[in-house]
Amino acid sequence: MLTLTDQAVAVLRDLTTQPGLPAEAGLRIAPQDGAADGLALSLADGPQAGDQVVEDAGVQVYVQPDAAAVLDDKALDARVGETGEVSFQLQSRP
């Protein structure tokens, strides 16, 4: 199952606790249309039917079933750039 680094948890908490978002808001990971191994990340109001839910320290990541197998041995990390842009990276777990 996908795991989250402490940095990813902190960044996701900042993203999903913005005013106007529901309490179930989280990051959704799904296969990217037209890309063989690409993944699309987006904010979601909650899980969709069949999603694998990864919860860590109060943040949620919703993984579409088609993406779950690819992410099984990965950790999601996040960085915030100098101008505030957020980037996510996948790391192989030992």
C-alpha positions in Angstrom: 0.0 0.0 0.0 1.2 3.5 -0.7 2.7 5.4 2.2 3.2 9.1 2.8 6.3 10.9 4.0 5.9 13.4 6.8 6.5 16.2 4.3 3.7 14.9 2.1 1.4 14.8 5.1 2.2 18.4 5.9 1.7 19.6 2.4 -1.6 17.7 1.9 -2.9 19.1 5.2 -2.3 22.6 3.9 -3.9 21.8 0.6 -7.0 20.1 1.9 -7.9 22.4 4.8 -8.5 25.4 2.7 -11.8 27.2 3.3 -14.7 25.8 1.4 -13.3 22.3 1.1 -15.2 19.4 2.7 -13.7 17.6 5.7 -13.2 14.5 3.4 -11.1 16.4 0.9 -8.0 14.6 -0.2 -5.6 13.9 -3.0 -6.8 11.6 -5.7 -4.4 9.5 -7.8 -5.6 8.0 -11.0 -4.0 6.8 -14.3 -3.4 9.7 -16.6 -5.4 9.6 -19.8 -3.2 8.6 -22.8 -0.1 7.9 -20.8 1.1 4.4 -20.4 2.6 4.7 -16.9 1.5 8.3 -16.1 -0.5 9.3 -13.1 -2.8 12.2 -12.6 -3.0 13.9 -9.2 -5.9 16.2 -8.2 -7.8 17.4 -5.2 -11.0 15.5 -4.6 -14.0 16.1 -2.3 -13.9 12.5 -1.2 -13.3 8.9 -2.5 -15.0 7.4 -5.5 -16.4 3.9 -5.5 -13.6 1.3 -5.4 -10.9 3.8 -4.4 -8.2 2.6 -2.0 -8.1 5.1 0.9 -4.7 5.9 2.4 -5.0 7.9 5.6 -2.1 9.2 7.6 -2.3 11.8 10.4 -5.7 13.0 9.3 -5.0 13.5 5.6 -6.5 11.2 2.9 -5.2 10.0 -0.4 -7.7 8.3 -2.7 -6.1 5.8 -5.1 -8.1 4.6 -8.1 -8.0 0.8 -8.4 -6.1 0.9 -11.7 -3.3 2.9 -10.0 -3.1 1.0 -6.7 -1.0 -1.9 -8.0 1.6 0.5 -9.4 1.9 2.4 -6.1 1.9 -0.6 -3.8 5.6 -0.4 -2.9 5.9 3.4 -3.2 6.0 6.4 -0.8 4.6 9.7 -1.8 6.8 12.7 -1.0 6.1 16.4 -1.5 8.1 19.6 -1.9 7.1 23.3 -1.8 9.2 25.5 -4.1 10.4 29.0 -3.3 7.4 30.5 -5.1 4.9 28.2 -3.4 4.4 25.6 -6.1 3.8 22.1 -4.9 5.4 19.1 -6.5 4.9 15.4 -5.6 7.4 12.6 -6.1 7.1 8.8 -5.8 10.0 7.0 -4.0 10.6 3.3 -3.9 10.3 2.0 -0.3 13.2 -0.2 0.9 
